Amino acid sequence: MGSMILPKPIGFVVALGIALLPISAHAAPMLTLERTNETYGNGDPIWLLKLSDGSKPLARWQAAAGASNRQRLDRRWSPGNGAPLPPGTYRLGSPEPLGKDLWIDLQPQFATSRSALGIHNCFPGVGCICIPDRQALNSLAAAIRRWQIKSLKVID
């Protein structure tokens, strides 16, 4: 039986204070946003931001993206309606302070009339990706900076 050579880990992702799987030196970490079947106490759907190294999950953060009564509204061509972000790929900006909040800019890489999109600390989520827990947002920002993540893919 042959031995398996594993890439040398270069760091660990920490989400909500828990050390997770190592990221290999040859990895291209990817960030995705996916809807779940779970809901917050107010009925709004829980979305997950997932960081992965290929098919290996590394970390995840709970998010809100649109109130429960706005999930089925037009997501691509109706700015200001509070619907979740349209599916597709977004260029991810560097985390930066915005007053007492933290803002991560999102630039759609497809045709849409939606603008001023980002990830920040808020709840409920109406139009942006909202991370209700500030420590989780800080953890996400640290992962984006450390591994220089430049894009986000909204799957649903």
PyMOL commands that set and color helices and strands:
alter all, ss='L'
color gray80, all
select helices_A, chain A and resi 68-70+134-146
alter helices_A, ss='H'
color red, helices_A
select strands_A, chain A and resi 9-15+18-24+30-39+45-53+56-63+88-92+96-98+101-108+117-120+129-130+151-154
alter strands_A, ss='S'
color yellow, strands_A
deselect
rebuild
show_as cartoon
